[in-house]
Amino acid sequence: MPERTCIACKRKNDQGFFWRVARDFEGRVTLWKGRGRSAYICKEDQCLDVALGKGRLERALRGPVSNEDKRVLREELERIKG
């Protein structure tokens, strides 16, 4: 399995250990879907907070991420975690 790095804590692990965030075909930031440049985030609250709060997601995706996209992404990840 390919190894990836968390954009928040820089921990390396198998791809399945992370959430994959990418842009969809309309330019929105989504979970799992999309092609091309993507970012990986550990499945831990502190990594999600750092990735969404310190501009790391924008740097990883090489473009702006709207506050609405961040809100929707956070809600989706919180729902998955249960």
Backbone torsions as a table, in degrees:
resi	resn	phi	psi	omega
1	MET	NA	139.0	-178.9
2	PRO	-63.4	146.2	178.2
3	GLU	-94.6	138.1	179.4
4	ARG	-129.1	170.1	-178.3
5	THR	-126.0	134.0	176.9
6	CYS	-68.5	133.5	-179.5
7	ILE	-74.1	-13.9	-178.5
8	ALA	-94.4	-54.8	-174.0
9	CYS	-103.0	-8.3	179.2
10	LYS	68.4	14.5	176.4
11	ARG	-70.6	139.6	178.1
12	LYS	-104.2	142.6	178.9
13	ASN	-166.8	178.1	176.6
14	ASP	-62.3	149.8	-177.3
15	GLN	-53.2	-37.6	-177.8
16	GLY	-68.6	-11.9	-179.8
17	PHE	-77.9	-16.0	-172.5
18	PHE	-114.1	162.9	165.6
19	TRP	-87.4	137.6	177.9
20	ARG	-103.1	127.1	-180.0
21	VAL	-119.0	132.0	-179.1
22	ALA	-148.9	172.7	174.7
23	ARG	-90.9	139.7	175.2
24	ASP	-86.2	-175.3	-175.6
25	PHE	-68.5	-19.4	176.3
26	GLU	-90.5	-1.8	178.9
27	GLY	93.5	-0.8	177.5
28	ARG	-78.6	151.4	176.6
29	VAL	-86.3	125.8	-176.0
30	THR	-133.7	167.1	177.6
31	LEU	-94.7	131.3	175.4
32	TRP	73.2	-36.7	-174.0
33	LYS	-87.8	169.7	174.9
34	GLY	107.7	164.4	-179.7
35	ARG	-127.1	160.1	176.2
36	GLY	83.2	-141.8	-174.5
37	ARG	-59.8	133.3	177.3
38	SER	-142.4	171.9	179.2
39	ALA	-133.1	151.9	-179.6
40	TYR	-120.5	136.6	-178.0
41	ILE	-129.9	133.3	175.2
42	CYS	-57.7	153.9	-179.5
43	LYS	-86.2	48.5	179.3
44	GLU	-127.8	145.1	-176.2
45	ASP	-57.2	-44.3	-176.2
46	GLN	-65.1	-34.9	177.9
47	CYS	-69.2	-39.2	176.8
48	LEU	-62.8	-43.8	179.7
49	ASP	-60.9	-45.0	-179.4
50	VAL	-66.4	-45.3	-177.9
51	ALA	-61.4	-39.5	-177.3
52	LEU	-87.9	-21.5	-172.7
53	GLY	-100.9	-19.6	-173.8
54	LYS	-114.1	16.9	177.0
55	GLY	79.2	7.6	-178.4
56	ARG	-69.9	-35.3	178.8
57	LEU	-65.5	-41.6	177.9
58	GLU	-60.8	-43.4	179.0
59	ARG	-65.6	-42.3	-178.2
60	ALA	-65.7	-37.8	-178.6
61	LEU	-90.8	-2.9	178.3
62	ARG	55.0	49.1	177.4
63	GLY	176.7	167.7	-178.5
64	PRO	-67.0	149.7	174.9
65	VAL	-126.5	119.5	-176.3
66	SER	-67.8	156.1	176.1
67	ASN	-61.4	-34.8	177.7
68	GLU	-63.7	-44.4	177.8
69	ASP	-61.8	-40.8	178.5
70	LYS	-63.3	-42.8	-179.8
71	ARG	-63.2	-46.5	-180.0
72	VAL	-63.9	-42.4	179.0
73	LEU	-61.9	-46.0	178.9
74	ARG	-60.8	-44.7	179.7
75	GLU	-61.5	-42.2	180.0
76	GLU	-64.8	-42.2	179.5
77	LEU	-68.2	-38.8	177.4
78	GLU	-63.8	-38.0	178.9
79	ARG	-65.8	-40.5	179.6
80	ILE	-64.2	-41.5	-178.4
81	LYS	-65.6	-28.1	177.9
82	GLY	89.6	NA	NA
